[in-house]
Amino acid sequence: MSGTTTAAAGLRRRAAGAGANRWVVLVVLCASLLLVAVDATVLHVAVPAVTEDLRPSAVELLWIVDTYPLVCASLLILFGTLGDRVGRRRILLLGYALFGVASALAAVAQDPQVLILARALLGVGGAMIMPATLSILRQVFPGRRERALAIGIWSAVAAVGAAVGPLLGGFLLEHFWWGSVFLVNIPLMLVSLPVGRLLLPESTGSGDGPWDVVGALTAAAGLFGVVFGVKRLGGGEPAGSVLTVVPLLVGAALLVLFVRRQRHRKHPLVDLRMFARPAFSTSVGCIVLAMLALVGLELIAAQYLQLVLGLSPLETGLRLLPLTVAAMAAGLVGARMLRRFGPRRMVCAGFCLTALAVMLLTAMGRQDDAPLMLAGFVLLGFGLETTLFGAYESMLSEAPAEQAGGAAAIGETSYQLGAGIGIALLGTVMNVAYAPGLSSVPGVPAAASAAAGHSLGEAYDVAGDLGGSAGAALRRAARDSFVHGLHATLLVSAGLLLLGAVMALRLPRVMQCEADVAVEVPSPRADLGAATHAPPVRVR
């Protein structure tokens, strides 16, 4: 009798603490996301130091920078769906371990090849961690109201990570050597591994049928080819180059084969029927469009601040900081906005607000206008995060719980592809609008004009070599042409954002929340809890 009473009391304690445990899990997941987000940007400020120490070739330096996002984007679907089969916590913890090992290898690298290998391993670890965080979040927050709040906090942390990366990297480089930007990951991983194993619940999908290894590898190879080709386009490589066209075509063909294979399998890796749901497919499209409009714009804005206005890298980071702060604020209030306005109006309004911010920024010229940029960047950050929050939340809510890993991987892949395509597309718009203004500068030879038409930085170098009145005229023309190209890019971005607002009209009008739904709360140590034969706790 006393044993029964004790067991019942234990169950009551577990039920009472279930809500609190969910938020502890969220803290652990946000710490994971923060680490990956910081690592994606922390290397940017260390590139000059790496170049000076390791002396990589131009191709090796490109791979040092691009290997991490390239490998990570390629493997998201593979590890997202594998987590659905073998356990999302298991994949997450393996990602932690690999991330720590790869960070140590990168920190002690003595040649470019070792650093490239380490960055590739970091990409594998990131691909394990990123979809697992969202899919576990989907599992432990089955109620849509609480899940919306959790996603808002999660997205705010992502914004913090993106901003903290360059600042942390700059601080470490001032006091230590470049390897410290990787070494800082190790203590975080040493804490995350035992804490994650203790607190995170294990969860899987339905587990029906074998895991499609061939399909997973086909998707990974296809995404690698597409992302690689898109990155080359974004880097200014010729569109007709063999190294650009072949990866794009082969990657696209492999992705078509992957889709056909999934349609004919009884137990597919990714249930493509999710795309038949308007809310899911529309959310994915909105994520792509939002990133497509933003990332290339951010890159061009950073060049404008440094090369046109003459700000230092630190001053540039501080000018862009309001964008991050506004994004954090939007993430924290996103759940309340979603409940009040619904997905359709929230995402549509986010796109429109971002388009308004972009149009406002077209007033930027050769002279510094700090208040204008402050207003534009605040509106841009708030509007964009509102859009991404509503799109991610709708996408996860539309996906079945057993497909959470695959859905999270699709969302993250869309994010990465949108970013890559945005750099390529808006970079092309910028170049088309910039180069003609330098074709006939008085006193400047044709060869010098052609070289200056490649980029504003190169134009400054050519102007310095020319010197005199011709150099000054070329510098002035290059600045004016860049500002003209910036305005053209902003207008194209605004058009893409308004297209996204129209697309968002397919989202549901109201946020459908389950009323008093009974859900199972998994034990954080489900593998050990099975020995007690205690029934699952059900809370309302």
C-alpha positions, 0 to 999 in steps of 0.5 A: 500500500505504501509503495503504491502511495509513494509511486502515486506521489512521484507521478504527481511530482512529475506532473507538477514539474512537467511545465517547468521542465519544458522551459529548462529544456528550452534553455538547453536548446537555446544554448545549443543554437547560440553556439551554432549561430555564433560559430557561423559568423565568428570566423569572419573577423579572424580571416585576416589573421588566419591569412597572415598565419597559415598563408592559404591560397585564394581557393583555400581561403574560400574553402576555409570560409565556405566549408562550414555553411556548405556542409551544414546546409547539405546534411540538414535533411540527412540528420533531421530525418535520421533523428526522427528514426534513431532519436533526436536527443541522440543525434543532438548529443553526437553533434555536441561531441563532434562540434567540440572535437572539430573546434579543438582541431580547428584551434590547433590547425597548422596548415589550411588543409587541416583547418578546412577539414575541421570546418567541414566537421564543424558543419557536420556537427552543426547539421546534427544540432540545428534540426534537432533543436527545433524538432525537440522543441516541437516535441516538448511544446505540443500546445501551440500557444506555448510553442509559439512563445518558445519559438519566439525565444529560440529565434531571439537567441538566434539573432543574438548569436549572429550579432555576438559572433563578430563582437566575440571574435574581435574581442578574442583576437585582441587578446589571443591568437586566431584559434581562440575563436574556435577554442571557446566552443570546447568548455561550452560543449563540455557543459552541454553534453552532460546537461543535455543527456540529463535534461533533454527528453528522447523522442523519435518519429513513427519509426515505420520501415527502414531509414532510406540511406540511399535517399538521404545520401542523394538529398545530401549530394543534391543539396551540396551541388546546388548550394555550391553552385549558388555560392559560386554565383554569389561570389561573382564567378561567371554564370557560364563557368563549368564549376558553377553550371555542372554542380547546379545541374547535377545537384538539381537532377539529384534533388529531382531523383530524391523527390521521385524516390520519396513519392514512390516509397511506402515509408519516405524520409520526408513526407512530401504530402506536407507540401500539399498543405498550403500553410506548410508550403507557403511558410517554406516559400516565405522563409526563402523569400525573406532570406533572399531579400535580406542576406544580399542586402546586409552584405551590400549595406556593410560595404556601403558603411565601410567603403562609402561612408568610411566607417571602421569595422567596429563602427559598422557593427555598431550601426547594424546592431539596432537591426539585431536588437529589433529582431530580438524584440520581435522574437520576444513579442512574436507569440502575442502578435501571432495569437492576436493577428493570426499567421496570415496578417502577421507574416504579411505585415512583417513583409510589408514593414520590411519593404517599407524599411528597405524603401526608406533606406533608398534615401541613403546617399554619399553623406552619412545620415545616422538617424535615417539608418537607425530608423531603417535598420530598426524597422528592417530587423523587427519586420524581418523577424516578425516574418520569419517567426510567423513562417517558422511557427506555421511550418512546424505546427503544420508538420506531423509530430513524427516528421518534426525532424524532417520539417525542421531540416526543410525549414533550415535548408530553405533558410540556407538556400534563400541566403545563398540565392539572395547573395547571388541575385542581389549581387548580380543586380548590384554589379549590373547597376554599378559597372556602367557608371565607370565605363567612361570616366574622363582621364581614366584608361579603358583597362583601369575602368574595366578593373574598377567595374569589378567592385568598389574596393578594387576601384579604390585600389585602381584610383590609388594607383592612378593618382592625381585628378584621374584617380580622384575622378575615378574614386568619385565615380565609383562611389556614385555608381555604388550608391546608384547600385545600392538603390537599385538593389534596395528596389529589387529587395522591396519587390521581393518582399512585396511578393512575399506579402502576397504569398503570405495571403495563403496562410491561415487567417487565425492561429488554431490552438488545441483546447485542453489537449492531453499530451504525454510529457516524456521523461528527461531520462526515458531510457532509465525511467522504463525500468520503473514501469511507471505509466506516462504522465498526462497533463492538461 
